[in-house]
Amino acid sequence: MLLHLRLKACSLWGIIPELASRAHIVNIHKVVEEAIQVAKVSINELSAIAVTNGPGLAGFLLVGVNFAKGLSNSLNIPLIGVNHLEGHISACFVENEKFNF
């Protein structure tokens, strides 16, 4: 499915938001499972759920926020909204807390 979407996007010179949002719905569970495995923690060890809540395209945000809400409610842990752009900037500091500007 993902390859199919990539080929379709390439033939139309870009991403088709509606199709990409549908792919997010299909794949979000697998992506979260993989992230938990890579982090080498169990889902019950999570103390909070962080999710991008904007800015961004509505379809993508709806998928992520609603999945995160469901997960935080089912685990009874806090849900933390993260600005999409601040998330990109903060990712620079994950492996190296000190940056020379």
N, C-alpha and C positions, 0 to 999 in steps of 0.2 A: 504494500500500500504506500509506504513512504517513497519508494523509488518511483512508483507511478505518479505520485504528487510532484516529485522533483521534475520528472520528465514533462509533465503537463505545465508546470510553472516555467520551465525553460522554454517550451514552445510558445508560451504566451508572454515571455519577457518579464517575469516576476512572480511573486507569490500571490496566490488567490486566497485572500483572508478566510473566506467561508470554508474552503476545502482544508486549509491549514488548521482552522479551529476544530473541525471534525476529527482531524488526525490527532490533535491534542487530547480530545475526549477519549479516543481509542487507546492512546499510549501513556497517558499520565500515570496510571497505576503502575505500569512496568517501570517507568522512569523513577518514580518514588521508591519502589522496591529496590532498584539497582543502587540508588543513592544511599539507602540505608545499609545495603550489603557492603558497598565500598567504604562507608564510614565505620564498618565493623561494630555496629551497635544493634540492639534489638529495638523494635518499634516501641516497646514498653519503656525503654530507657530515655526516650525523647522527653524533654522538659517544656518544649514550646514548638510551635509551628510558625515559620515565617513565610510570607507570600507576597509577591509583587501585587500591589493594588493600584498601580497607575504611575505615570501615564502609559498609555498603550491602547491597542485595539480592543474594543469591547468584548469580542468573542473570545479572545485569548485570556483576557482578565477574568471573564465569567467562569471559564473552565478551571483556571488555577485557584481562584478565590473560593469557589464552591467546593472543590476537592479539599482544599486546605481547611475550610470550615467543618466539613464532615469529619475529617481526620482529627482535628482538634477537639471537636465535640465528642467523638467516640473514645478518645483517649483522656478526655477531661483535662486538657492542658491549654494554656493560653495561645491565642492566635495573634501574631504580630504582623501588621501591614508594613511593607517596605516599598519605598519609592523606587521605581524601576531604574531611573538614572543613577540614583545614589547607590543602588545595588551593584551596578556596573563599576562605579568608582571604587566602592568598598572591596570588590573582588580583587583589586590590585594589591590589597594589603593582607590577603589570606595567608600567603606563604612568607611574606616579608613585611613585618609591621613597621619597619623604618624605611622611609623613602627619601632619597635625595632629590629635592626639587630645585 
